[in-house]
């Protein structure tokens, strides 16, 4: 087992990474507080891992809430079903909620924990690659609104994160690839060496070879932990972790939640961000092409957004993005692979070119 710490003073917490950690009795015990534990999962994950999480929690286990699977259910109505069960079971402020699932389950459970009786403990047990390398770490919780993704939520840190890499073997290939979009993002924003390693080792990574996937999870968690420790509430450097998300969230919302996976829209968004960076004269055309080729050719991800999203839809949805300030859309763009920046200095003509580019990359 490897341990990465998120340093946030008295709210610091460990991320445990390793094989078969769900079969490690007592590992979660120090993080459960004094009350009962309620597991929140979904109808895909619960049948696979319900018994393992019961074993990991021992006699602290009190209940399991099983939600319907999918981004379409990441809303306030679903959070209310959690409140209803907690109230019916007379669960008090000493309760710990345990999120067992992917990013949707983690975000919903964290938001419920942040708001039930004004805050109860929670633990993240992510079961998708995307959640293991990104959404389970850092305390972003929330739900979607028809007007925008993750528009209702809070920053609320877990007590610990338990990452059992063996559970990734149960994921379909599409989910693995969606998670790898967030992995590649880390290389693009701060670590060109990691990006190059990912390009060279795509077969081992896609094959979930133990050494390769453990290295991927560790590097991503260390990078995320460092950024969160420096900027917990995204007032500065943490915004860089949203590379591709301004475009991606617009694509996801316009397409209808659940039709495209979050990681798939992030992959599309990163290619659009690279294209815009090139058109701005910052990123070399060869590097913009490499971003696309690694995502598309090495990792088999979709990189061309749906053709039926209009420029007006993009602009309207991006104007509601959480990074927007005083009516200006702010983008995370690239000066080079491994060197990202946050800017609102994008002229409308250049942005329009990217929105209409489709499969045609910048050749400047």
N, C-alpha and C positions, 0 to 999 in steps of 0.2 A: 504493500500500500504506500502511496505517496500522498503527502499532505501539502496543500497550498493554503496560505493564510490571507484573508482579506483584512487588512489593518484599518480598523475604524474606531480606535480607542476602546471604550467599554462596550461597543457593539461589534467588535471584531469577531470573526468566525472562521472555522476551518472548512476547506473543501477536501474531502477524502476521495482519492482516485485509486481504483484497483479492480482486480478480478474478484467476482463472487463476494462482494462486500455485503450484499443482502443476506448472506449466510454467515454474517459475523455477529452473533448475539452480544449484546452489551455495547456495541459501538455507538448507538444512538442514545443510550441511557443518560449520559451526562447533559444532554441538550433538550431533555423533555420537561424540565421544570418539575413542579410538584403535582400536576394534574393528570388527567386522562389524555390519551392520544386518539385523534380522529383522522383517519386516512381519507383523502379525497383523490379519486382516480377517475378513469373513464371505462366505458364498456368494452374497449379493446384491450387495455393494459391490465385491468383488474383480474380478468380470468387467468392471465399469465403469471402474475406476481403477487396476488393477494396472500397466498400462504407464506411466501417468503417475507413479506413486510410484516405479517402477523408474528412470524418467528423473530424477526429483528426487534420488534417492539415488546415482545413478551407479554407480561401481565398488565402492561400499560395500555395495550390496545383496547379501545372501547367501542369503536364503530367504524364503518367504512361507507362513504358516500360515493356512489358510482354515477358519474355524469355521462350524458351522450357525448360521443367523440366528435371532434371537428371544430374548426374555426367559426363555423356558423353559430355555435352555441356559446361563444365567448362574449357574453353580454350580461346586463344587470339582472335579467330574469333568472339566469343560471346561478348567479351569486345569491339571489334570494332563496333558491332551493337549498343552498348550503345553510343560510341563516335559519331557515325553517327547521331543518334537521337538528341544528345545534340547540335551538330554543326548545324544541320538543324533547330533546334528551337532557335538558337542564345542564348544559355544559357551561362552566363558569370561566372566569378570567385566567384560571390556571391551566386551561386546556391548551394542547399543542396540536395544530393542524399539520398533517404530513402530506405534501404534494407528491403523488406517485404518478408520473406521466410525463408528457412532453411540455412544450412551452405554453400551450393553452391551459392545461391543468395547473401548471406552476403559477402562471399569471393570475388566474382566477382564484386559486387557493390563497396566494399571497395577499390579494386584495381583500378577500373575505377575512383573513387573519388581521389585516391592518385596521379593519373597520368593525369587526364583531366585538361588542363591549369595549369599543375604543382601542382595541389592540390585544391580540393574544399571540403566543409564540407560534412560529411555524418552521418546518424543516423541508428542504427540497431534496427529493429523490428523483432526479431526471432520468427518463427512460428513452429519450431520443437523442441523437447526436447533436442536433441543433440546441436542445435544452442543456445538454452537458457542457457544451463549449461556450454557450452564450447566455441564454435567457435565465438559467437557474442562478447565475452569479450576478450580484450587484444590486438586488433589491428593487428592480422595476416590477411593479405589479399593476394589473389593470384589465379593463375590458374594452371591447370595441363599441362604437356608435355608428349608426348608418352614415353619419357624416364624416367619419374618419376612424382609422385604426388606432387603438390604444389611447383614445382621447379621454378616458375616465380612469383614474388610477392614482397611485401614490408610490413614493419611495419607501420601502419597508423591508428591512434586511432579515434574512432567515437566521436561525440559530446555528445551522450548519448545512452543508451540501454533501450528500453521499452519492458518488458517481461509481456505479458498478458497470464496468465496460462490457461485461459478458452479456448484458441485456440487449446490446446493439445487434446481436445475432438474430434477434426475432424481427428486426425491422425490414420492411420491403426496400428494394434498391432505391426507389424514388425518394423515400424518406432519408436514406443515407446521403444521397446526393444533395438534397435540400439542406441538410445540416452542414455539408461541406462548403456550401456557399458562404456561411458565416465563418468557417475556418479560413478560407481563402481571403476573406475580408481582413483578418488580422495581419496577414502578410502584406497586403496592399497598403494598409494605413501606417504600419510602423516597423515592418520587419521583412525587408526584401530577401534576406537569406532564407527565411522560413517559406516565403512564396516560391523561391527557386527550389527548395527541398520538396515542397508539395508537387511542383511540376515534375520533378524527377522521380518521385515515389508514388505516383498516382495509383499504380496497380496494387501496391501493398496497402495503401490507405483505403482504396475502394474495396479491397478484399478483407478489410478489418483484421489484418494481421496484428497480433497482440502487441508487438513492440512498436509498430508504426502508429496504431490508433491510440495507444497509451501516450506516446510522445505528442501526438496531435492534441489530445485533451489537456495534457499538462501544460504545453506551451500556451494554448488559448486561455486556460484558466489563470496562469501566471500573468499574462498580458492584461486580461480583464481585471484581475485583482489589483494590479498596480495602478491602472487607470481609475478604478473606482475609489481606491484609497486617496488618490490625488484630487478627485472631482466627483464626489458621491452623487450630487444632484444635477449633473450635466450643465454646469454653468460655463464650462470651458473645454478642456481636452476630451472629456468623455463624449462630447458630441461627435468626435471623429469616429467613434464606434458605429455610427449610423451611415457609414459609406454605403451608397446604393439604396438606402431606405427611403429617402425623399421621393425618388422615382418609384421605388418598389412598393411603398405603401399606397401610392396613388394607383398603381396598376392593380394591386390586390383589392382595393376598395371598389374601383371602377368595374372590375371583373366579377365582383360578388364574392364575399368571404367564403373560402373553402374550395373554389374552383381551381385556383392555383395555390400551391404550397407557399408559405412565407419565404422559404429559402429560394424557391424558384423565382419569385419576384425580386428578391434581393440580387440574384445573379443577373437578371435583366437590368436592374437598376445600377449595378456596378459597371456593366458595359456602357450604359448611357452616361454615367458619371465620367468614365474614361474618355468617352467620345467628346463630351462637353469640355473636359480638361484639355483635350487635344485642340479643339476648335478655339479655346481661349489662348492657345499658344504656350501652355505650360507643359503638357505631357507630350513626349515624342510620339509620333504616329506609330512607330514600331512597338512602343510600349503599350499603346492603346490596343493595338492588334494582339499583342501577347496576352493582355488581360482577357480578351475575348477567347483566344485560342485555348488557354489553359482551362477556362470554365467550360467551353463547348467541346473541345476535342479531348483534352486529358480527362475531364470529369463528366462529360456527357450531359451537361445542364442546358436547359432552354435559355437562350440569350436574346431572343427577339420578342419584344412585347406584342400583345394582341393589336392587330391593325385597326380595330374598331374603336379605340380610345382616342377621342379628339383632343386637339391642343387645348381647347377650352376646358375640357374635363381635367386634363393634367394640371393646368394652371389653377383651377378652382380648388382641387384637392390638395395641391402642394401649398397653396396659400393657407390652408388649415393645419399644415404640418407643425408639430410642436416646436421645431427649431425656428419657425418664422417669427420675425420680430418687426413690429410697427409696419405691418403690411408688406414687408420684404421677405421673399423666399430666400432662405440660406441653404447653401449646398455644401456637402463635403466633396471636395475634388482632389485631384492628384497633381502634384508637381513632378513626381516621379514614383515609380513603384517603391513602396515603403515610406513615402513622404506625402502625407495628406494635410489639407487645410480646410478651414471653415470660412466661407465667403458669401457675401450677398452681392458682390460686384460682377454680376452676370447680366449682360445686356440682352434684351428681349429677342433681338434678331438671331444671335448665336444660340440662345436657348431653343428658339423655334426650329433651328436647323437640326438640333439633336432630337427634338420631339418628333420630327418628320423623317429622321434618317432611316429608321427600320434596320434593315440588314446592311445598309451602306455606312461603313465606318469612316470617320475623319481620315483624310489622307494628307492633311497639311504638314 
